């Protein structure tokens, strides 16, 4: 088991077996394909399936679940008799070509080891449309008639557009990149190509689940477009009563008496992290005693530290328990990404009673728009973020009221992981198997 990763139990959430248990008989076998590495600092896509696997481990008989991730060597990690992780090395990793991508994946068109495992499943569940695991599943399913359920967790086309444009700038300089980025529109062409690939993948799926951010157009015959795979939450782990300001200041060496604004996630351009430095700097120039705490790693860390100096603390990736304490002990959550589909971190912060500033365009901003605990701002306007940060820094009572509203909204509208398994996934898996 990788160091620092906890796979079993200890989440603070008690979950009864999901409603609508599978009928008695042979186990219903599902293989989920996550074309990313299982590491301690993995993002929300990986963590989502870790939490769902933990819920399935409590489910008991009837469901047999295998979640495939990347690993440096082949490994099998048992969570329970009916749930496990299988780690396989990538065939052609993006790490061999470039360093600065949101998460490394596998570009090969076929994974022989994975293909040998797919025949054991009644249903295959793909979680992207672009990379080796999904492409292997498509080919295998066509040959052998195994049903495929698809859910999309990341806006890969938009991430590709942003990442490619930045890569050209770093390699060619701004003038050289202008030719490719603006004159020829190469990043936009790549985004369009990936969107066409997404449509083709969904058209081949037996069932294509909708997602929070922008459900794909129902062009294909795949079913279940109206069923969204929600993200769950451990409501006991992420909670406002875990607030401990003395611990926060001592643990991260933060100045006393100011306002702590926290960001959690990858420190990269895809998350729009470059907005944070000018926004926080301008708020401080306006007199707000704000200190930025970042939980996560990525290439923008150096830029943040150079721009903000002692006004920023980059703590690196935090475990779930420590991250929950940090959320609850801070004063404001900043989430500048305009393309995130799910926004796990923002929902966790809201559950901890934090007022949130979200970028318009993200999935979490769209589905939480009615919550009084947040403000939705343009992801391209640091001045608006600075003004809002400064305003809230001077209004602790308003921040507290927003925090209470955020927690109440999450309690009312965000399910637990066992509920997501029971209400979103199991019915779709059953229906896909029946249609096949």
Buried (B, 14 or more C-beta within 10 A) or exposed (E): EBEEBBBBEEBBBEBEBBEEBBEEEEBBBBBBBBBBBBBEBBBBBBBBBBBBBBBBBBBBBBBBBBBBBBBEEEBEBEBBEBBBBBBBBBBBBBBEEEEBBBBBBBBBEEBEEBBEBBEEBBBBBBBBBBBBBBBBBBBBBEEEEBBBBBBBBBBBBBBBBBBBBBBBBEEBEEEEBBEBBEEEEBBBEBBEEBBEBBBEBBEBBBBBBBBBBBBBEEEBEBBBBEBBBBBBBBBBBBBBEBBBBEBBBEBBEBEEEBBBBBBBBBBBBBBBBBBBBBBBBBBBEBEBBBBBBBBBBBBBBEBBBEBBEEBBBBBEBBBBBBBBBBBBBBBBBBBBBBBBBBBBBBBBBBBBBBBBBBBBBBBBBBBBEEBEBBBBBBBEBBEBBBBBBBBBBEEEEEBEBBBBBBBBBBEEEBBBBBBBBBBBBBBBBBBBBEEB
